[in-house]
Amino acid sequence: MNKIEKKPIEILSTIILTIAIFVVPVIIIPGTNYNYFKMVILYCCGVGLAITFLFATHNLKIHLEDYFLVGFGIMVAVSTIFSVNIEKSIWGEWQRYEGLIAFVTYFLIYFSAKNYFIRYKNFEKVATIVYTGICAFAVLQYFMAKSIELSPLFGKGANGTFGNVNFFGSFVSLILPLFIFQYLQTGNKKYIISSAIGSAALIACVTRSAWVAFACFYFVLFLYVMQKNKKEYRKKFGILSLVIFLTFSFMFITQGKNSVVSNKFDAIGDETERFINYGLVNSIGSGRISIWKWCSRVVIKSPIIGCGVDALSTGLAKYFEEEYSKFVDRNNVYIDKAHNEYLQIGATMGLPALIFYLGFICTIIAKLLKKIETDATIMMLLIVLISYIVQAFFNFSTIGVAPILWFILGMASKQVNEQKEAKEN
């Protein structure tokens, strides 16, 4: 009887989650406010999940990581109530839309994925087609003439359907490990094609945080393959490495010395030289060090509740007034994000919120590490999360990518806890 009552909730939750992870990342319109329709659809998904959630809370399974998440959620709410700009903290910064409503939606995506998602027959096929399509579009944007102006679809770099190359870099950091591991596990040729396209997109987006994340997760994957000590794994890993190397080479050769990729590497060299010769730290990482310094001052100013969810720009202007105004005028920089997801949480929601968030993430990863030998899916989820966590140190959450992340977190929690419960029974 319980199973029959639960099924409609599972079906409805699965439909809404499918929209959240496949439609929200894809939908985008030309114009300055390119995130608007992503926000509308995401919020609609949040309302739908909230309604279904009300009818299914008696079936909810709670584990250690969920207590950390509840603590994080409480701090998000408190930070919003005492925000320097309550309206902004509810709805989010203009174009960003990562206020209280967005975070509540993320939490609902996580719990629904963990408790009610049904892994339907063509789920992997749909994911592969949609996400490979986004990556292919980004590669097309990279090769299209710069004179084409239909921002952000064209004329704004390889940003896929996210309107910003850094946002797209965050997306690639989540998706490319999935493609690569699926080929390693199945040997299916469609995943080698997806891996090649994803690798091309990785280079095209010229996002250094995504490049660093790739190096980290690929090294972890290499150790995994070596530890497995299986001939078929090593062969497929060798094929993957060759394909990725050839793809990287193609992206460099076809664009020549004046490509945006070459310019990005030149910029890295220039920043390193200025740091070594003159100690100019603030210029490193497209000015991120300077931004981090300002955001650290916000943490010091309000360490418990922060300045308010997604209200960083208002907090800086309120706390430091004339000093910050001079910085903005002198550098022509408007800081609305910390360009470090963890510092962003600390500055806008407070250090307790950051501790709860890290506790939530670390608990899931610890559980994955304990079960790494029992299921290949767990290894796949682990490298995806490793990749995202690394790039998040130089990037920040965005509504186009976050639904995928929170869905994956829900699936990871479900995978490890179901295995533990099955073993105990």
Secondary structure, 3 states (H helix, E strand, C coil): CHHHHHHHHHHHHHHHHHHHHHHHHHCCCCCCCCCHHHHHHHHHHHHHHHHHHHCCHHHCCCCHHHHHHHHHHHHHHHHHHCCCCHHHHHHCCCCCCCCHHHHHHHHHHHHHHHHCCCCCCCHHHHHHHHHHHHHHHHHHHHHCCCCCCECCCECCCCCCCCCCHHHHHHHHHHHHHHHHHHHHHHCCHHHHHHHHHHHHHHHHCCCHHHHHHHHHHHHHHHHHHHHHCCHHHHHHHHHHHHHHHHHHHHHHHHHCCCCHHHHHHHHHHHHHHHHHHHCCCCCHHHHHHHHHHHHHHHHHHCCCCCCCCCCHHHHHHHHHHHHHHHHHHHHCCCCCCCCCHHHHHHHHHCHHHHHHHHHHHHHHHHHHHHCCCCCHHHHHHHHHHHHHHHHCCCCCCCCCCHHHHHHHHHHHHHHHHHHHHHHHC
